Amino acid sequence: MLLFILVCATPTIVFAGEKAIYSTFTSNKWQKRVTARFLMVDDMLEKNKLIGKDKKEILELLGKQTPYEDVSVSIPKDSNKKYLVYYLGKSIDGVMHSETDYLVIYFKNSNVVEHKILTYTYDF
């Protein structure tokens, strides 16, 4: 019985500990712990108003973007806007599918005009 409790509780304890560590954004954590970005994206967006920042400021804050060939979500294209994409992480939602989230930051005339979180769902 104790073994069953330990096996069931361990993932929850590990996730709670990781959430406590990574839910607060720092540029260093964002760039080094790519798979934990989904935990800190809300804090990052709250602390850092991205609208109006230029591309150089975004790259200093968030580092290099995720290579386009590694992005599995379809990004709406606008001929007047350029964009950067950041992988936020993957989650398994139930037994039949998982989701991958991306932060997309849109630029017009070199300044951020919009940002969105896009989700790609994999069905098994």
Backbone as CSV, one residue per row, in Angstrom:
resi,resn,N_x,N_y,N_z,CA_x,CA_y,CA_z,C_x,C_y,C_z
1,MET,0.827,-1.195,0.000,0.000,0.000,0.000,0.876,1.266,0.000
2,LEU,1.906,1.255,0.837,2.809,2.406,0.896,3.496,2.627,-0.451
3,LEU,3.898,1.543,-1.098,4.521,1.642,-2.408,3.566,2.281,-3.414
4,PHE,2.299,1.876,-3.393,1.286,2.445,-4.284,1.155,3.951,-4.061
5,ILE,1.123,4.367,-2.809,1.005,5.797,-2.484,2.239,6.547,-2.984
6,LEU,3.418,5.975,-2.763,4.640,6.629,-3.224,4.689,6.748,-4.740
7,VAL,4.302,5.691,-5.443,4.312,5.706,-6.908,3.331,6.742,-7.432
8,CYS,2.169,6.842,-6.836,1.150,7.798,-7.299,1.492,9.232,-6.914
9,ALA,2.087,9.430,-5.758,2.347,10.783,-5.268,3.621,11.393,-5.831
10,THR,4.594,10.594,-6.205,5.883,11.116,-6.653,5.778,12.076,-7.837
11,PRO,5.036,11.745,-8.925,4.944,12.716,-10.026,4.330,14.045,-9.596
12,THR,3.354,14.000,-8.708,2.715,15.230,-8.228,3.704,16.063,-7.433
13,ILE,4.472,15.432,-6.587,5.461,16.149,-5.778,6.544,16.745,-6.671
14,VAL,7.023,15.983,-7.634,8.050,16.473,-8.560,7.531,17.658,-9.353
15,PHE,6.295,17.546,-9.895,5.730,18.651,-10.674,5.534,19.877,-9.797
16,ALA,5.045,19.687,-8.572,4.830,20.826,-7.670,6.147,21.530,-7.376
17,GLY,7.212,20.746,-7.181,8.529,21.341,-6.941,9.044,22.086,-8.154
18,GLU,8.874,21.496,-9.334,9.308,22.150,-10.570,8.493,23.415,-10.805
19,LYS,7.192,23.360,-10.542,6.336,24.533,-10.724,6.780,25.662,-9.804
20,ALA,7.113,25.332,-8.563,7.563,26.357,-7.620,8.856,27.012,-8.092
21,ILE,9.751,26.228,-8.666,11.038,26.752,-9.126,10.895,27.547,-10.420
22,TYR,10.099,27.039,-11.360,10.080,27.606,-12.711,8.886,28.498,-13.023
23,SER,7.978,28.720,-12.079,6.828,29.569,-12.403,7.193,31.053,-12.410
24,THR,8.330,31.408,-11.827,8.808,32.793,-11.853,9.813,32.932,-12.996
25,PHE,9.545,33.869,-13.891,10.375,34.069,-15.075,11.688,34.761,-14.753
26,THR,12.759,34.223,-15.316,14.021,34.942,-15.486,14.505,34.592,-16.894
27,SER,15.222,35.487,-17.497,15.745,35.251,-18.839,16.628,34.007,-18.866
28,ASN,17.430,33.841,-17.834,18.333,32.693,-17.752,17.549,31.373,-17.705
29,LYS,16.529,31.288,-16.840,15.731,30.060,-16.750,15.013,29.781,-18.074
30,TRP,14.462,30.831,-18.698,13.740,30.678,-19.969,14.638,30.055,-21.034
31,GLN,15.865,30.553,-21.105,16.774,30.089,-22.143,17.384,28.722,-21.841
32,LYS,17.558,28.390,-20.577,18.204,27.122,-20.218,17.214,25.969,-20.005
33,ARG,16.002,26.251,-19.600,15.028,25.197,-19.274,13.831,25.289,-20.216
34,VAL,14.081,24.969,-21.480,13.091,25.113,-22.549,11.800,24.362,-22.230
35,THR,11.894,23.176,-21.663,10.694,22.372,-21.404,9.859,22.902,-20.243
36,ALA,10.362,23.880,-19.505,9.602,24.463,-18.395,9.027,25.835,-18.746
37,ARG,9.155,26.253,-19.991,8.662,27.582,-20.371,7.159,27.742,-20.146
38,PHE,6.404,26.652,-20.322,4.959,26.757,-20.120,4.629,27.151,-18.684
39,LEU,5.518,26.854,-17.742,5.296,27.223,-16.351,5.552,28.706,-16.096
40,MET,6.424,29.319,-16.898,6.792,30.716,-16.632,6.274,31.716,-17.649
41,VAL,5.572,31.266,-18.686,5.148,32.190,-19.737,4.202,33.267,-19.208
42,ASP,3.276,32.915,-18.331,2.345,33.920,-17.799,3.089,34.989,-17.005
43,ASP,4.042,34.566,-16.176,4.826,35.513,-15.397,5.671,36.394,-16.312
44,MET,6.241,35.788,-17.361,7.053,36.554,-18.311,6.218,37.630,-18.995
45,LEU,5.010,37.254,-19.461,4.163,38.223,-20.161,3.667,39.324,-19.225
46,GLU,3.444,38.968,-17.965,2.994,39.962,-16.994,4.101,40.957,-16.630
47,LYS,5.312,40.452,-16.456,6.442,41.297,-16.048,7.048,42.090,-17.197
48,ASN,6.923,41.591,-18.410,7.592,42.198,-19.557,6.562,42.530,-20.632
49,LYS,6.154,43.742,-20.680,5.194,44.158,-21.705,5.912,44.106,-23.051
50,LEU,5.564,43.129,-23.861,6.268,42.908,-25.121,5.875,43.896,-26.214
51,ILE,4.627,44.338,-26.204,4.146,45.252,-27.246,5.024,46.509,-27.262
52,GLY,5.533,46.826,-28.451,6.377,48.004,-28.620,7.875,47.715,-28.543
53,LYS,8.255,46.589,-27.951,9.691,46.256,-27.887,10.188,45.910,-29.294
54,ASP,11.475,46.171,-29.540,12.025,45.800,-30.841,12.596,44.385,-30.785
55,LYS,12.940,43.862,-31.942,13.403,42.474,-32.048,14.646,42.230,-31.201
56,LYS,15.564,43.184,-31.181,16.790,43.039,-30.397,16.456,42.870,-28.908
57,GLU,15.515,43.652,-28.404,15.112,43.544,-26.998,14.501,42.171,-26.698
58,ILE,13.692,41.663,-27.630,13.069,40.343,-27.448,14.142,39.257,-27.437
59,LEU,15.088,39.336,-28.357,16.155,38.336,-28.410,17.045,38.392,-27.158
60,GLU,17.269,39.578,-26.610,18.030,39.692,-25.363,17.259,39.081,-24.198
61,LEU,15.946,39.274,-24.186,15.102,38.773,-23.108,14.883,37.257,-23.189
62,LEU,14.568,36.764,-24.398,14.147,35.373,-24.560,15.158,34.481,-25.263
63,GLY,16.182,35.050,-25.831,17.176,34.250,-26.534,16.711,33.867,-27.925
64,LYS,17.432,32.918,-28.523,17.107,32.489,-29.882,15.744,31.825,-29.924
65,GLN,15.062,32.034,-31.038,13.758,31.405,-31.219,13.910,29.925,-31.530
66,THR,12.812,29.209,-31.459,12.775,27.805,-31.856,12.931,27.743,-33.372
67,PRO,13.809,26.887,-33.887,13.958,26.775,-35.351,12.608,26.435,-36.003
68,TYR,12.307,27.083,-37.118,11.014,26.885,-37.784,10.738,25.422,-38.114
69,GLU,11.791,24.671,-38.452,11.564,23.263,-38.803,11.129,22.432,-37.595
70,ASP,11.310,22.963,-36.372,10.878,22.263,-35.163,9.494,22.687,-34.695
71,VAL,8.859,23.595,-35.426,7.541,24.110,-35.044,6.467,23.310,-35.762
72,SER,5.572,22.710,-34.993,4.543,21.856,-35.601,3.179,22.525,-35.689
73,VAL,3.063,23.750,-35.257,1.785,24.451,-35.317,1.763,25.349,-36.557
74,SER,0.597,25.503,-37.142,0.443,26.380,-38.299,0.312,27.820,-37.806
75,ILE,1.186,28.675,-38.283,1.192,30.069,-37.836,0.519,30.933,-38.890
76,PRO,-0.542,31.657,-38.482,-1.195,32.551,-39.450,-0.194,33.571,-39.982
77,LYS,-0.105,33.670,-41.282,0.870,34.563,-41.910,0.179,35.865,-42.336
78,ASP,0.880,36.946,-42.151,0.434,38.263,-42.586,1.629,38.861,-43.312
79,SER,1.429,39.271,-44.545,2.553,39.746,-45.358,3.243,40.968,-44.760
80,ASN,2.564,41.703,-43.868,3.159,42.894,-43.267,3.836,42.621,-41.933
81,LYS,3.739,41.390,-41.437,4.296,41.080,-40.127,5.342,39.973,-40.211
82,LYS,6.383,40.133,-39.453,7.385,39.093,-39.244,7.114,38.512,-37.857
83,TYR,7.725,37.379,-37.544,7.461,36.797,-36.229,8.623,35.960,-35.725
84,LEU,8.638,35.768,-34.401,9.535,34.838,-33.720,8.648,33.809,-33.022
85,VAL,9.142,32.580,-32.924,8.376,31.505,-32.291,9.219,30.879,-31.188
86,TYR,8.589,30.667,-30.029,9.258,30.024,-28.903,8.449,28.822,-28.434
87,TYR,9.105,27.673,-28.396,8.496,26.454,-27.876,8.247,26.632,-26.384
88,LEU,7.031,26.309,-25.936,6.704,26.442,-24.520,6.697,25.110,-23.783
89,GLY,6.396,24.043,-24.479,6.373,22.748,-23.818,5.258,21.868,-24.323
90,LYS,5.286,20.639,-23.848,4.318,19.634,-24.267,3.599,19.109,-23.034
91,SER,2.300,18.868,-23.176,1.548,18.276,-22.078,0.686,17.154,-22.623
92,ILE,0.493,16.148,-21.794,-0.393,15.053,-22.164,-1.701,15.282,-21.441
93,ASP,-2.759,15.394,-22.215,-4.076,15.684,-21.672,-4.938,14.441,-21.856
94,GLY,-4.960,13.617,-20.847,-5.726,12.385,-20.964,-4.935,11.315,-21.682
95,VAL,-5.635,10.291,-22.142,-4.996,9.137,-22.749,-4.866,9.284,-24.256
96,MET,-5.732,10.047,-24.881,-5.843,10.029,-26.332,-5.109,11.139,-27.078
97,HIS,-4.589,12.154,-26.393,-3.845,13.177,-27.127,-2.897,13.963,-26.216
98,SER,-1.972,14.649,-26.868,-1.074,15.554,-26.155,-1.066,16.893,-26.890
99,GLU,-0.601,17.907,-26.211,-0.588,19.250,-26.791,0.812,19.854,-26.693
100,THR,1.170,20.616,-27.706,2.416,21.368,-27.710,2.056,22.837,-27.894
101,ASP,2.595,23.680,-27.011,2.299,25.112,-27.058,3.508,25.908,-27.538
102,TYR,3.208,26.988,-28.254,4.233,27.896,-28.778,3.812,29.332,-28.506
103,LEU,4.763,30.177,-28.158,4.540,31.610,-28.067,4.986,32.203,-29.396
104,VAL,4.078,32.896,-30.066,4.402,33.549,-31.341,4.361,35.054,-31.102
105,ILE,5.442,35.728,-31.442,5.562,37.175,-31.260,5.646,37.805,-32.643
106,TYR,4.666,38.663,-32.954,4.574,39.298,-34.272,5.179,40.707,-34.229
107,PHE,5.905,41.030,-35.310,6.553,42.340,-35.445,6.011,43.061,-36.678
108,LYS,5.919,44.362,-36.571,5.651,45.217,-37.729,6.594,46.401,-37.601
109,ASN,7.336,46.684,-38.661,8.353,47.749,-38.631,9.318,47.535,-37.456
110,SER,9.709,46.302,-37.226,10.694,45.908,-36.215,10.227,45.997,-34.764
111,ASN,8.953,46.299,-34.522,8.445,46.376,-33.154,7.318,45.370,-32.949
112,VAL,7.229,44.841,-31.728,6.180,43.872,-31.401,4.819,44.564,-31.457
113,VAL,3.908,43.946,-32.219,2.546,44.469,-32.314,1.515,43.494,-31.732
114,GLU,1.938,42.234,-31.529,0.998,41.229,-31.048,1.776,39.986,-30.599
115,HIS,1.192,39.252,-29.671,1.739,37.942,-29.298,0.582,37.015,-28.971
116,LYS,0.773,35.734,-29.294,-0.267,34.725,-29.085,0.380,33.429,-28.629
117,ILE,-0.382,32.637,-27.898,0.030,31.274,-27.602,-0.803,30.366,-28.492
118,LEU,-0.120,29.598,-29.327,-0.792,28.671,-30.236,-0.529,27.245,-29.767
119,THR,-1.541,26.397,-29.926,-1.459,25.014,-29.464,-1.644,24.054,-30.622
120,TYR,-0.777,23.057,-30.663,-0.919,21.978,-31.633,-1.303,20.717,-30.852
121,THR,-2.383,20.068,-31.252,-2.864,18.877,-30.572,-2.559,17.637,-31.399
122,TYR,-1.941,16.661,-30.740,-1.651,15.367,-31.353,-2.678,14.374,-30.841
123,ASP,-3.412,13.736,-31.734,-4.325,12.689,-31.339,-3.663,11.345,-31.576
124,PHE,-3.766,10.472,-30.591,-3.159,9.141,-30.714,-4.122,8.173,-31.348
